[in-house]
Each structure stands twice: as structure tokens, then as C-alpha cells.
């Protein structure tokens, strides 16, 4: 719905933001918020899968931060291949992030949180990714609902320290 995107853009007026969402009502809600807040000069929304946008449009070393907040958990191991946080995400980010660039992941789903830990441990950490300092995540309908229901929101922050050859 663009909650975190709009809050981030309002808080960091010297940054450019791109939101990716496949859910049409979420895109519409985000676009209405962008227009209502006059953020159209530095906030864009793409109705597309974030992995595809990273692969097709993010140029090498063009991004400082990427946030994946409350992605669809695709519960059950038979659907795990559909999860946004996977080895391909880390590979695409290694090309798109500037050295020292960061990834933030937030989830209110315990199974997804364990999945993120496993992908980090088995794939990203051996490639040089490390846990890092916090950066902004604002409350959204997902984080507020989780809190109301007594579920924990888990935040992960990772940094890719080096640069790799993208030629």
C-alpha cells in the first residue's frame, strides 16, 4: 500500500525512491499517496516484481539501499521458491548496490524469518554479506496488525561490503 515508501520519502527528502508491487490495489494506493503528498518528482512505483525490476532496470552500482518490508511469505516449503528473499535477490543486489549498500528485510511471519536467516547463512554470508546497523522502517498496516495480534516483527539488515566485477 506504500506506507513505508511514503513515510521514508517524507523523512528523507534528499533521496529518490522506487517502489515495486505486483498487487494492483497496493500500487493504486501508493500512487494516490504520492500525488496527495506531492512526492512525484522523487518517488516512483512500478507494478512489477522487484526481482525483475532489479534485473532489468537497476544499473551496476546505482543503489544505496533496498528494502523488502513484509513481502508475501508464501507459507510452506512447496512455495518457498516464490519468496522474494532468495539467493537470486542477493546476486542481483551484488551488482546493483554501491559498495557498502544495504538490504533491509522485515517480516511478521516466523516461518519467513527463519527462511531469511537460512538464506543469509547458507548463501549470502559466505559471499561477504554481513549483518549491519539499522535503517529506517516505519509502521505499516502489517506491522501494526502483527503488534495488535501479539506477533513479533523481525527486522534484518545486511550490508554487502565489497564490489564485484560486473563486466
N, C-alpha and C positions, 0 to 999 in steps of 0.2 A: 504493500500500500504506500510505500515511500516514506514511512515515518522516520526511519533512521537517516535516509538520504536527505530529507528536507531539514531535519534537525542538524545534521552535520554541515550542510550548506549554510545554514543560518549562523552556526557557531564559528565556521571557518570561512570567512568571506574572501580570503585570498587564495582559495583552492577551486579547482574545476572538478565537477563530479559527473560520473556517468553511472546510471542505474540500469541493471539488466533484470528483466522479469518476463516470464512466459505467460503469466496469468493476466488476461486482458483487463479484468476489473482492477487489478493492482496497478497496472500501467495507467489506466484512466484516472484513478485516484491520485497517483503521483503527479501526473500532468496537471490536474486541477490544482494541486498544492503548489506546484512550480509557478503556475500562472498567477495564483492568488497572492503569492509572496514575491512576485517579480524576480524570480531567480533564473529565468530562461536564458540569460546570457552566459551562465556558467554551470547550469545543471541540465543534463540531457537524460532521457530514458529510452532504452531500446527494448522493444518487445521481442526478445531473443534470449536464448540460453547463454548464460555468462561464459561458459567454456568456449562456445562458438565465437562470441564477440572477442574474447581474448585471443583466440587463434587467428581469426580473420582480420581484426582491426587494430589490435594493440601492437604498436611498433616496438622494436627492441629498445629496452631501457627507457620506456616512456611513462611508467607508472611509479608512484611513490608508495601507495598503499592500496590494498584491495580488501574489501570487507564482504564476508559471506555471513550475514546475520539471519539466523533462523531459516536456513534452507529446508526444503522438504526432506524429512528424514527417511522417506522410503523404507518403512519398517520391514524387517525380515531379511534374512541373508539372500533370499532369492531376488530381492530388489536392490540389493546393495550396489550393484553395478550402475544404478541410476543416480547415485548420490553425487552431489556437486563436489564435495571434498573427496578427492581420489588422487592417485598418482599423476594422472594427466593434468589436473589443476596445478600441481607443483611444477611439473615440467613446463607448462605454459607460462607460469609466473617467473620461472628462472630466466626466461627470455624477455618478458615484458617489464619486470621490475628493475628499477635502478639498483645498483649495489647498495645493500642495506635496506632495501624495500621490505615492506611488512605485509603480512596477511593476518586479518582478524576473522575468527570464526566464533559465532555464538549459537548456542542451541539450548532448547529446553527439553530435549529428548535424551534420556540417559543412554539408550542404545546408540544414538548418533554420536554422542560424546565419546563413547568407547570406540566407535568406528574412527573418529578423528584421532584419538590417541594412537590407535593401531596404525593408521596410515602415516602419521608423523614418525612413529617409532620404526616402522619397517621400511619406509620409503624416503621420507624427507630428511630425517635426522642423519642417516648415513651420507646424504648428498650435501651436508653442510648447513641445513636449516637448524635454527635454534629457537628456543622459547625466548621471548623478549618482553620489553616493557609494555604497559597498557597504552592503548589509544582509544579515542572516543567511541563509545557505543551508547546510544540514547535509548530510553524506554520506547517500546513499540507495543502494539496490541498483543504480540506473542509473549514478550517479557512480562507485561502486566498480567496477562491471563495465567501464565505459569506461576507468578507470585500469588495471585488470588487462590490458585488451586494447590498451593504448597509445594510446587515443584521448583527445583533449583535451575537457574540459568547458568550454563557453563560457558566461560569465555576462554578462548585460546588465542594466543598471539605468537606469531612466528616471524622470524627475520631470516632473509637469505643474505648472508654476509658478503659473498664474493660475486664476481662476474664470471660468466661463462662465454665461450666463443660461440657467437651466433651466426658466423659467416657460413 
